[in-house]
């Protein structure tokens, strides 16, 4: 499980939630940090903030899939608007959660995506 979230407090909280839910999760503060990490472990699911600095979460998913990482993704965003939801859908991301969201919603979405693989 890979989480990319630029808000440090939220990243730490989500990593704690995912790990407590049994996932082997690692977190990154930016898309660039993940793309530059040659040691990044293969993942069974991605959780990405849509609005990251420089490279967006949607662009990150596109780049990772071009590199051969064909895993499902959950996009998260504080901008829960029709345009954002449409961009997520058209970008091929399987799930969207608007912030704030209950932790169980994220865990449920990740479990469903992994089970469907």
LINURLIN-V703371 format. One record per residue. N is the residue number from 1. PSI is psi in whole degrees, 0 to 359 (999 if undefined). BURIAL is 1 if it has 9 or more other ideal C-beta (glycine too) atoms within 8 Angstrom, else 0. Layout:
BEGIN
n->N psi->PSI burial->BURIAL
n->N psi->PSI burial->BURIAL
END
This chain:
BEGIN
n->1 psi->129 burial->1
n->2 psi->130 burial->1
n->3 psi->130 burial->1
n->4 psi->111 burial->1
n->5 psi->125 burial->1
n->6 psi->342 burial->1
n->7 psi->111 burial->0
n->8 psi->315 burial->0
n->9 psi->316 burial->0
n->10 psi->320 burial->1
n->11 psi->313 burial->1
n->12 psi->316 burial->1
n->13 psi->317 burial->0
n->14 psi->322 burial->1
n->15 psi->318 burial->1
n->16 psi->315 burial->0
n->17 psi->311 burial->1
n->18 psi->317 burial->1
n->19 psi->319 burial->1
n->20 psi->336 burial->0
n->21 psi->5 burial->0
n->22 psi->6 burial->0
n->23 psi->143 burial->0
n->24 psi->93 burial->0
n->25 psi->141 burial->1
n->26 psi->149 burial->1
n->27 psi->151 burial->1
n->28 psi->146 burial->1
n->29 psi->344 burial->1
n->30 psi->162 burial->1
n->31 psi->320 burial->1
n->32 psi->321 burial->0
n->33 psi->318 burial->1
n->34 psi->313 burial->1
n->35 psi->330 burial->1
n->36 psi->350 burial->0
n->37 psi->99 burial->0
n->38 psi->341 burial->0
n->39 psi->4 burial->0
n->40 psi->126 burial->0
n->41 psi->150 burial->0
n->42 psi->149 burial->0
n->43 psi->155 burial->1
n->44 psi->351 burial->0
n->45 psi->150 burial->1
n->46 psi->142 burial->1
n->47 psi->117 burial->1
n->48 psi->138 burial->1
n->49 psi->133 burial->1
n->50 psi->315 burial->1
n->51 psi->78 burial->0
n->52 psi->154 burial->1
n->53 psi->150 burial->0
n->54 psi->280 burial->0
n->55 psi->121 burial->1
n->56 psi->163 burial->1
n->57 psi->324 burial->1
n->58 psi->319 burial->1
n->59 psi->322 burial->1
n->60 psi->313 burial->1
n->61 psi->316 burial->1
n->62 psi->312 burial->1
n->63 psi->317 burial->1
n->64 psi->321 burial->1
n->65 psi->324 burial->1
n->66 psi->330 burial->0
n->67 psi->357 burial->0
n->68 psi->0 burial->0
n->69 psi->90 burial->1
n->70 psi->76 burial->0
n->71 psi->154 burial->1
n->72 psi->159 burial->1
n->73 psi->149 burial->1
n->74 psi->125 burial->1
n->75 psi->139 burial->1
n->76 psi->145 burial->1
n->77 psi->145 burial->1
n->78 psi->347 burial->0
n->79 psi->81 burial->0
n->80 psi->78 burial->0
n->81 psi->160 burial->0
n->82 psi->318 burial->0
n->83 psi->321 burial->0
n->84 psi->315 burial->1
n->85 psi->320 burial->1
n->86 psi->319 burial->0
n->87 psi->321 burial->1
n->88 psi->311 burial->1
n->89 psi->311 burial->0
n->90 psi->339 burial->0
n->91 psi->359 burial->1
n->92 psi->14 burial->0
n->93 psi->133 burial->1
n->94 psi->327 burial->0
n->95 psi->153 burial->1
n->96 psi->136 burial->1
n->97 psi->127 burial->1
n->98 psi->134 burial->1
n->99 psi->143 burial->1
n->100 psi->151 burial->0
n->101 psi->152 burial->1
n->102 psi->142 burial->0
n->103 psi->322 burial->0
n->104 psi->333 burial->0
n->105 psi->319 burial->1
n->106 psi->312 burial->1
n->107 psi->318 burial->1
n->108 psi->315 burial->0
n->109 psi->316 burial->1
n->110 psi->313 burial->1
n->111 psi->316 burial->0
n->112 psi->317 burial->1
n->113 psi->319 burial->1
n->114 psi->319 burial->1
n->115 psi->329 burial->0
n->116 psi->351 burial->0
n->117 psi->999 burial->0
END
